[in-house]
Amino acid sequence: MLRRFGLSLACSLSAFSFAQAQHEDAQFVLLGKTANYRQTADREVTFLNTTFFGEIFLIPGGTVTNGYVTGPGDAKSPMRFGDGEVLFFAADRYGSIEELNDHFPEGTYYFHFDTPHGNVRELPVAVSSNAQSSRHPGPIELELYQDDRPADPDAIDPDLDLRVVWNDFQSGAADPNGIIDDMIYAMVANCFGEEIVHSGHAFEASSFTYREKELTVPKDKLHGGQVFQIEVEFSEMDTGRYQSLPTIVTHAASTFLDIRTTGSNVEGTQCPALPFAMDGGQTDRKKRPR
């Protein structure tokens, strides 16, 4: 009787700790598989790589440490998050979706992390994949317009707004669980890989969903005689809740496109011949030296 009471008390304390952790520290957790593509100025789209990744999103002011994910395949060895404000890990890059699924198959993965308000262990997140076909909603094809006319990626007028238009997110849909709809992320970076425009992050009021068709880059973000880079990501979400904490699994695809502005570089910016990577998925680009 004492052992059974002790077990019940331990479970109650564990549930309390989890509730405190998720109300005070963790906003939601995410696992994902993403495929990356490069689009050239002549609209040829080629595959770059794919990877498995995880994130723990913090409530403002929240703290999470000692975070890791365990599960099937390569996740039998813990996939560890770094500590800090951005809690993220990414596995190796693979040459196909099939190879990725061999290393990280479908199944249940578990989040583990510590917070000042309690420690979380074995928070389950189910990942559904298909080794025979891809759930990734790509590749994405981008079109550019200025002054309502098609624009050449190698000859963008820095004195006009730039419209970035993409193909329909055909598999995108509203979330039946009412947590978060399938998302689109559209970003622009300079030649150093520094973000200058972003469509909005998950759960932000201004963020893009599968319904959006384009992003407008204001002309004041563009400068003459320089190289910029665009990324558009489609993210198909599977959502759930564990003790009221939202869990998300995403199957995503991103396309990267370089653009070059006409005119003189009055800014004096010394861009490299190829922009430095704005995203880890750009394995065809170098990271900016520190």
ZIFEN-V339034 format. One line per field, one symbol per residue. ss: DSSP state (@ for helix, = for strand, . for the rest). psi: psi as a letter, one per 30 degrees, with the letter a starting at -180 (. if undefined). A space follows every 50 residues. Layout:
ss: ???
psi: ???
This chain:
ss: .@@@@@@@@@@@@@@@@@@@@@@@.==============.....====== ========......======..@@@@..==......====...=..@@@@ @@@...=========..==========..............=====..== .....=.....=====................=======.....====.. .......==....====.@@@.....================..====== ===========.............................
psi: eeeeeeeeeeeeeeeeeeeeefffekellkklkkkklkklfggkkkkell lkllkjkkkkflkklhklklalbfgfkkjkkllafjjklkalklfleeee feeillaklkkklklfglkkkhjkkkkkljfflkfkialkkkkkkkhgkk kkfghkjfgklkkjkllkiefklljffgeklklkkklklafggkkfkkfk lkgkeflkaffkflkkjkfffkkkhlklkkkkkkjkkklakjhfkkkkkk jlkkkkkklkklakiffgkiklekklkfkffifgllkkk.
